[in-house]
């Protein structure tokens, strides 16, 4: 009769449970993987498949019983690390959403909203369009594969231990979060500048011809001008997003290194 000791069962459980917690947390927070189109069952199956594939190549797990208080703390720490990784990558997509909000506001399309199943809220149509474009470009650049690659490397940069996530990692996340506004503004800056010129021209026109109904003329002009400038800037939009994604993955590696540093 085959028998197993409790120590053997604990070692087998820790080999899969701790990595699985980090993987599932990343799939729940990372862009593309946290899409509402992917059900919880699909994410669980994908997480199990990734966990079984990575388990033989992972560093040795600590000899901790998963059912102990220390094991529960380590499990919660792995969930935190996965969420931090997903949140770091999510900031790049949020910067695109900020750019869409600014562009829609300047074009006068801030009132035109669309239901976004991803955020379960009303989103401006320009922001929704740019978000879909950013997602397609992320997939075209194999960003989903790079995410899984960084996930596998994270177990070397930040192995499963009882050492808590260092405060330097949270400081690095806060520093990276400023990109949400700066990158969003830079992405929307060409269109903001063009519409500013259009609004100045409309202001001068209203002073020259006071009898002209500026509201009837202004909205079509700003909307058409906004779409024209948006169409002309789309080829450069992909290059800017590619650099933003590269910076996001680079910063993510730095956050993992900072999170594993000694306080």
WOGIQUI-V294299 format. One record per residue. RES is the residue in three letters. PHI is phi in whole degrees, 0 to 359 (* if undefined). D_CENTER is the distance of its C-alpha to the mean C-alpha in whole Angstrom. Layout:
RES_PHI_D_CENTER, RES_PHI_D_CENTER
This chain:
UNK_*_51, UNK_278_47, UNK_230_46, UNK_234_43, UNK_271_43, UNK_295_40, UNK_294_39, UNK_294_38, UNK_297_37, UNK_296_34, UNK_294_34, UNK_291_33, UNK_292_30, UNK_294_29, UNK_295_28, UNK_246_26, UNK_291_25, UNK_295_23, UNK_297_21, UNK_296_20, UNK_296_19, UNK_293_16, UNK_294_15, UNK_294_15, UNK_295_13, UNK_294_11, UNK_295_11, UNK_277_11, UNK_242_8, UNK_285_6, UNK_297_5, UNK_75_8, UNK_289_10, UNK_267_10, UNK_298_11, UNK_293_14, UNK_287_16, UNK_263_16, UNK_286_19, UNK_297_19, UNK_295_22, UNK_294_20, UNK_297_17, UNK_295_20, UNK_296_22, UNK_297_19, UNK_297_18, UNK_295_22, UNK_296_23, UNK_294_20, UNK_297_22, UNK_293_25, UNK_286_24, UNK_273_23, UNK_306_26, UNK_294_29, UNK_262_27, UNK_279_25, UNK_298_27, UNK_298_30, UNK_278_29, UNK_293_30, UNK_280_34, UNK_232_32, UNK_286_33, UNK_297_30, UNK_273_32, UNK_278_33, UNK_296_32, UNK_294_31, UNK_296_29, UNK_294_27, UNK_294_26, UNK_296_25, UNK_298_23, UNK_295_21, UNK_294_20, UNK_293_19, UNK_297_17, UNK_298_16, UNK_296_15, UNK_297_12, UNK_294_11, UNK_298_10, UNK_296_9, UNK_295_6, UNK_295_6, UNK_298_6, UNK_287_4, UNK_292_1, UNK_298_5, UNK_297_5, UNK_286_5, UNK_292_7, UNK_298_9, UNK_294_10, UNK_297_11, UNK_297_13, UNK_298_15, UNK_295_15, UNK_297_17, UNK_294_19, UNK_294_20, UNK_297_21, UNK_293_23, UNK_288_25, UNK_281_26, UNK_87_27, UNK_254_25, UNK_295_23, UNK_279_25, UNK_276_24, UNK_245_22, UNK_220_21, UNK_288_20, UNK_258_16, UNK_293_16, UNK_293_12, UNK_259_13, UNK_55_16, UNK_208_17, UNK_279_19, UNK_236_17, UNK_304_19, UNK_296_20, UNK_294_18, UNK_296_15, UNK_295_15, UNK_297_16, UNK_294_14, UNK_294_11, UNK_295_13, UNK_296_14, UNK_295_11, UNK_294_10, UNK_297_14, UNK_293_13, UNK_298_11, UNK_290_13, UNK_294_16, UNK_272_15, UNK_59_15, UNK_295_11, UNK_294_11, UNK_288_14, UNK_295_13, UNK_298_11, UNK_294_14, UNK_294_16, UNK_294_14, UNK_299_14, UNK_295_18, UNK_289_18, UNK_296_17, UNK_287_20, UNK_270_22, UNK_286_20, UNK_222_20, UNK_292_23, UNK_285_24, UNK_218_26, UNK_276_27, UNK_289_26, UNK_290_24, UNK_296_20, UNK_292_22, UNK_294_21, UNK_298_20, UNK_295_17, UNK_293_16, UNK_296_18, UNK_295_16, UNK_295_12, UNK_296_14, UNK_294_15, UNK_289_12, UNK_296_11, UNK_296_14, UNK_296_12, UNK_305_10, UNK_268_14, UNK_292_15, UNK_292_13, UNK_298_13, UNK_292_17, UNK_293_18, UNK_293_16, UNK_269_18, UNK_298_21, UNK_302_23, UNK_287_24, UNK_297_24, UNK_295_27, UNK_294_29, UNK_288_29, UNK_295_30, UNK_296_33, UNK_295_33, UNK_292_34, UNK_296_36, UNK_296_38, UNK_293_38, UNK_295_39, UNK_295_42, UNK_295_43, UNK_292_44, UNK_284_46, UNK_286_48, UNK_236_48, UNK_297_48, UNK_286_49, UNK_284_46, UNK_283_44, UNK_292_41, UNK_289_39, UNK_288_40, UNK_267_39, UNK_294_36, UNK_298_33, UNK_299_34, UNK_294_34, UNK_293_31, UNK_292_29, UNK_295_31, UNK_297_30, UNK_296_26, UNK_292_26, UNK_294_28, UNK_294_26, UNK_296_23, UNK_294_25, UNK_289_26, UNK_269_23, UNK_300_21, UNK_300_22, UNK_275_21, UNK_295_17, UNK_295_17, UNK_296_18, UNK_295_16, UNK_292_12, UNK_298_14, UNK_294_14, UNK_294_11, UNK_294_9, UNK_300_13, UNK_293_12, UNK_298_9, UNK_292_10, UNK_294_14, UNK_294_12, UNK_299_11, UNK_298_15, UNK_295_16, UNK_294_14, UNK_295_16, UNK_294_19, UNK_293_19, UNK_291_19, UNK_266_22, UNK_287_24, UNK_288_27, UNK_293_27
